[in-house]
Amino acid sequence: MHFNQLIAWADDSSLRMLLAAGVAVLLALALVLHAVGAALVRRVTRSLPLASAIAYACHAPTRFVLPLIGLQAVWQIAPRDFPLIAEVRHANVLLLLVSLTWLGLRVVRGTVQGLIASYPLEAVDNLNARRVHTQAKVLANTLVIGILVTGLAAMLMTFPEARQFGASLLASAGVVGIIVGMAARPVLGNLVAGLQIALGQPLRIDDVLIVQGEWGRVEEITGTYVVLKIWDQRRLVIPLQWFIENPFQNWSRRNPELIGTVFIWVDYGMPMQILRTEAQRICAASPAWDGRHCKLDVTDTTDHGVQVRVEVTAANADLLWRLRCDVREGLVDFLQRQYPQHLPRMRAELHQTAETVGFKNY
């Protein structure tokens, strides 16, 4: 009996040594394959910014994925009665799922970084770049949520207790589904709104919006909200679903070029052609004017004066604001210097009556 146990121990010892040797060889082979593959991928994708960004992002997780796949093959070959083999297999599966989830997240991140690098916002005509940035970031947020949920579900399904818990939940899915649906309605609504914004694109990164009376640029679009950078450096945070359910102004939806107006009041005696010529001169002298349109019209009259409107154009909202300020300041300065008598004034006529005259003589 003692001799049989000794043979069994010798066989187990040989098997342990064989498994240890197999693990060492597979780990070394996996690391060598990873190093060689990484070098080849870097060389192939050197001239491809998008592929290079994805390859760089996936470098770290693939270093763990390849050895874990090889180890899983070794554990599957090992006999079932090997000590702790079931626990080792389960732990390896969990680590592999974590690594694959990490790899999926890095693929999404690398894709977004590659697209953003390929379409810089600093270009003069950045409409296409803003479209790509918006779609990439919003869809990436959705994919990240999906990958995390899928990875967590896959890891939970490796536990028998979790599968039994899932079956018990399915038995009462009606009530639980209603409760979860009501509780998650804002989250799901923002998720759906994010997809609608990514596909329909009512707004994009760097778009100029007017939301609730505030002027600002879209600074960030996440999976649940939009950050609007107000002109005075405040930040307005708005849920994604708000943009689907409420109207808002987008000043750069198709084209960033805009038309702006400047209003001033002058006296009835002001020669309009001279004022029109001066407005055109001010526009031509301003670096913010794009040369498309500069027109002066009389738009209103009252008993106190004449309202004059100057229509001007600029390449974007920032330049339009500067141009309007230049035109307004220039016209006011011109009137003060050249025609101060034609600034708006209050007129009144004084009439002497017979009673007043008689009282004065008395």
C-alpha positions in Angstrom: 0.0 0.0 0.0 2.8 2.3 0.9 4.6 1.5 -2.4 1.4 2.4 -4.5 1.1 5.7 -2.7 4.8 6.4 -3.5 4.2 5.7 -7.2 1.1 8.0 -7.2 3.1 10.7 -5.5 5.8 10.3 -8.1 3.3 10.5 -10.9 1.7 13.7 -9.3 5.2 15.2 -8.9 6.0 14.5 -12.6 2.7 16.0 -13.6 3.3 19.1 -11.5 6.7 19.5 -13.1 5.2 19.0 -16.6 2.5 21.6 -15.9 5.1 24.0 -14.5 7.3 23.5 -17.6 4.3 24.0 -19.9 3.2 27.2 -18.1 6.8 28.6 -18.3 7.1 27.8 -22.0 3.7 29.2 -22.8 4.3 32.4 -20.8 7.7 32.9 -22.5 6.2 32.1 -25.9 3.3 34.5 -25.4 5.6 37.4 -24.3 7.8 36.8 -27.3 4.9 36.7 -29.6 3.5 39.9 -28.0 6.9 41.7 -28.4 7.3 40.6 -32.0 3.7 41.3 -32.9 3.8 44.8 -31.3 7.0 45.7 -33.3 5.4 44.5 -36.6 2.1 46.4 -35.9 4.0 49.6 -35.1 5.9 49.3 -38.3 2.8 48.6 -40.4 0.7 51.3 -38.8 3.4 54.0 -38.7 1.8 55.9 -41.6 -1.8 55.3 -40.4 -2.8 57.6 -37.6 -6.0 55.8 -36.7 -4.5 52.3 -36.7 -1.4 53.5 -34.9 -3.6 55.0 -32.1 -5.6 51.8 -31.7 -2.4 49.7 -31.6 -0.8 51.9 -29.0 -3.9 51.8 -26.8 -4.1 48.0 -27.1 -0.4 47.4 -26.2 -0.9 47.0 -22.5 -4.0 44.8 -22.3 -2.8 42.4 -25.0 0.3 41.7 -22.9 -2.0 40.0 -20.4 -4.6 38.5 -22.9 -2.2 36.3 -24.8 -0.6 34.7 -21.7 -4.0 34.1 -20.1 -5.3 32.4 -23.2 -2.2 30.1 -23.2 -2.6 29.4 -19.5 -6.3 28.5 -19.9 -5.3 25.9 -22.5 -2.8 24.4 -20.1 -5.4 24.3 -17.3 -7.9 22.6 -19.6 -5.4 19.8 -20.4 -4.7 19.2 -16.7 -6.6 16.3 -15.1 -9.8 17.2 -13.3 -8.6 15.5 -10.1 -5.5 17.7 -10.0 -5.4 19.7 -6.7 -7.3 23.0 -6.9 -7.5 22.8 -10.7 -11.1 23.9 -10.8 -10.4 27.0 -8.7 -7.4 27.8 -10.9 -9.4 27.5 -14.1 -12.1 29.7 -12.7 -9.6 32.4 -11.6 -7.9 32.3 -15.0 -11.3 32.7 -16.7 -12.1 35.7 -14.6 -8.7 37.3 -15.2 -9.1 36.7 -19.0 -12.6 38.3 -19.0 -11.2 41.3 -17.1 -8.4 41.6 -19.6 -10.7 41.3 -22.6 -13.0 44.0 -21.1 -9.9 46.2 -20.6 -8.9 45.5 -24.2 -12.3 46.4 -25.5 -12.2 49.7 -23.6 -8.8 50.5 -24.9 -9.9 49.8 -28.5 -12.7 52.3 -28.1 -10.3 54.8 -26.5 -7.7 54.4 -29.2 -10.3 54.8 -32.0 -11.6 58.0 -30.5 -8.0 59.4 -30.0 -7.1 58.4 -33.6 -10.2 60.1 -35.0 -9.7 63.3 -33.0 -6.1 63.5 -34.1 -7.0 63.0 -37.7 -9.6 65.8 -37.6 -8.2 68.8 -35.7 -10.6 71.5 -34.6 -8.0 74.2 -35.3 -8.8 74.1 -39.1 -10.5 77.1 -40.6 -13.4 75.1 -41.9 -13.9 72.6 -39.0 -17.5 71.6 -39.6 -16.5 68.0 -40.6 -14.1 67.8 -37.7 -16.7 68.9 -35.2 -19.1 66.3 -36.7 -16.5 63.5 -36.3 -15.6 64.6 -32.7 -19.2 64.6 -31.6 -20.0 61.2 -33.1 -16.8 59.6 -31.8 -17.2 60.9 -28.3 -20.9 60.2 -27.9 -20.8 56.7 -29.5 -17.7 55.9 -27.4 -19.5 56.7 -24.2 -22.3 54.3 -25.3 -19.8 51.6 -26.3 -18.0 51.9 -23.0 -21.2 51.4 -21.0 -22.0 48.4 -23.2 -18.6 46.8 -22.8 -18.5 47.3 -19.0 -22.0 45.8 -18.6 -21.2 42.9 -20.9 -17.9 42.1 -19.2 -19.5 42.3 -15.7 -22.3 40.0 -16.9 -19.9 37.5 -18.3 -17.9 37.4 -15.1 -21.0 36.9 -13.0 -22.2 34.1 -15.2 -19.1 32.1 -14.3 -20.5 31.7 -10.8 -23.3 29.1 -10.4 -24.9 31.1 -7.7 -25.2 34.1 -10.0 -26.9 32.0 -12.7 -29.4 30.8 -10.1 -30.0 34.3 -9.0 -30.6 35.3 -12.6 -33.2 32.6 -13.0 -35.0 33.7 -9.8 -35.1 37.2 -11.1 -36.6 36.1 -14.4 -39.4 34.4 -12.5 -40.4 37.8 -11.1 -39.4 39.8 -14.2 -42.7 41.6 -14.5 -42.7 43.6 -11.3 -38.9 44.0 -11.2 -38.8 45.1 -14.8 -41.3 47.8 -14.1 -39.5 49.1 -11.0 -36.1 49.0 -12.7 -37.5 50.7 -15.8 -39.0 53.5 -13.8 -35.8 54.0 -11.8 -33.6 53.9 -14.8 -35.8 56.0 -17.1 -33.5 59.1 -16.8 -30.4 57.1 -17.5 -31.9 55.2 -20.4 -33.4 58.5 -21.7 -30.0 60.2 -21.8 -28.5 57.1 -23.4 -31.1 57.1 -26.2 -30.7 60.9 -26.5 -26.9 60.5 -26.8 -27.4 58.1 -29.8 -29.9 60.5 -31.4 -27.4 63.4 -31.0 -24.6 61.3 -32.4 -26.6 60.2 -35.4 -28.8 63.2 -36.1 -26.3 65.8 -34.8 -28.5 68.8 -33.8 -25.3 69.9 -32.0 -21.6 69.2 -32.2 -18.4 69.8 -30.3 -17.5 73.6 -30.5 -21.0 74.6 -31.8 -22.2 78.0 -30.7 -25.5 77.6 -28.9 -28.1 79.8 -27.2 -29.6 77.8 -24.4 -32.0 79.4 -21.9 -30.7 82.9 -22.9 -27.1 81.9 -22.4 -24.5 82.2 -25.2 -21.7 79.6 -25.2 -19.8 76.9 -27.0 -20.2 73.1 -26.6 -17.1 72.2 -24.7 -17.9 68.5 -23.9 -20.5 65.9 -24.7 -20.6 62.9 -22.3 -23.0 60.0 -22.1 -25.4 61.9 -19.9 -24.9 65.6 -20.2 -23.5 68.5 -22.4 -21.1 71.1 -21.0 -21.7 74.6 -22.5 -18.8 77.0 -22.0 -20.4 80.4 -21.5 -18.6 83.5 -22.8 -17.7 84.6 -19.3 -16.1 81.3 -18.5 -19.0 79.8 -16.6 -20.1 76.3 -17.4 -23.7 75.3 -18.1 -24.3 71.6 -17.6 -27.4 70.3 -19.4 -28.8 66.7 -19.6 -28.7 65.2 -23.1 -32.4 64.5 -23.0 -33.1 68.2 -22.7 -31.8 68.9 -26.2 -34.2 66.3 -27.6 -37.3 67.7 -25.8 -36.6 71.5 -26.0 -35.8 74.0 -28.7 -32.5 75.8 -28.7 -30.5 78.0 -31.1 -27.5 76.6 -32.9 -25.5 79.4 -34.6 -23.1 77.0 -36.4 -25.3 74.1 -37.4 -24.3 74.1 -41.1 -22.1 77.1 -41.5 -20.4 79.3 -38.8 -20.9 82.4 -41.0 -23.4 84.8 -39.4 -25.2 88.1 -40.0 -25.4 90.6 -37.1 -27.0 94.0 -36.6 -26.1 97.3 -34.9 -28.8 99.8 -34.0 -28.3 103.5 -33.3 -30.5 106.5 -33.1 -29.9 109.8 -34.9 -31.7 113.1 -35.5 -33.9 113.7 -38.5 -31.3 116.1 -39.9 -28.6 113.4 -40.3 -27.6 112.8 -44.0 -28.1 109.0 -44.4 -25.7 108.6 -47.4 -22.8 110.1 -45.4 -23.6 107.7 -42.5 -23.9 104.8 -44.9 -20.5 105.5 -46.4 -18.9 105.8 -42.9 -20.4 102.4 -41.9 -18.9 100.8 -45.0 -15.5 102.4 -44.2 -15.6 101.1 -40.6 -16.5 97.6 -41.8 -13.6 97.6 -44.4 -11.2 98.7 -41.7 -12.2 96.0 -39.2 -10.2 92.7 -39.4 -13.3 90.9 -38.2 -15.4 91.7 -41.3 -15.5 88.9 -44.0 -16.3 91.3 -46.8 -19.7 89.7 -47.6 -22.3 92.2 -46.4 -22.4 95.7 -44.9 -25.6 97.6 -45.3 -27.3 100.5 -43.5 -31.0 101.0 -43.5 -33.5 103.2 -41.6 -35.8 100.8 -39.8 -37.9 103.0 -37.5 -38.9 106.6 -36.8 -40.4 108.3 -33.8 -41.0 111.9 -32.7 -37.6 111.9 -31.1 -35.4 110.6 -33.9 -34.6 108.0 -36.6 -33.5 104.4 -35.9 -30.7 103.1 -38.1 -29.8 99.5 -38.5 -26.4 98.3 -39.8 -26.3 94.7 -41.1 -22.8 93.2 -41.1 -21.4 89.7 -41.6 -18.5 87.7 -40.1 -17.0 84.3 -40.4 -18.1 83.1 -37.0 -19.8 84.3 -33.8 -16.6 85.5 -32.1 -15.7 87.7 -35.0 -19.2 88.9 -35.4 -19.3 90.2 -31.8 -16.1 92.1 -32.3 -17.3 93.5 -35.6 -20.6 94.8 -34.1 -18.7 96.5 -31.3 -16.3 98.1 -33.8 -19.2 99.4 -36.0 -21.2 100.7 -33.0 -18.2 102.4 -31.5 -17.1 103.8 -34.9 -20.4 105.3 -35.7 -20.8 106.9 -32.3 -17.4 108.4 -32.5 -18.1 109.7 -36.1 -21.3 111.4 -34.9 -19.6 113.0 -31.9 -16.8 114.4 -34.0 -18.5 115.3 -37.3 -22.2 115.7 -36.6 -22.8 116.3 -32.9 -25.8 118.5 -33.8 -27.5 115.4 -35.3 -27.4 113.2 -32.2 -30.8 112.3 -30.8 -32.3 115.3 -29.0 -35.6 116.3 -27.3 -37.4 119.1 -29.1 -40.0 121.4 -27.5 -41.7 124.7 -28.7 -42.6 127.4 -26.2 -45.6 129.6 -27.0 -46.5 132.9 -25.3 -50.1 133.4 -24.5 -51.9 136.7 -23.9 -52.3 136.1 -20.2 -48.6 135.4 -19.9 -47.7 138.6 -21.7 -50.1 140.6 -19.6 -48.7 139.2 -16.4 -45.1 140.0 -17.5 -46.0 143.6 -18.3 -47.8 144.1 -15.1 
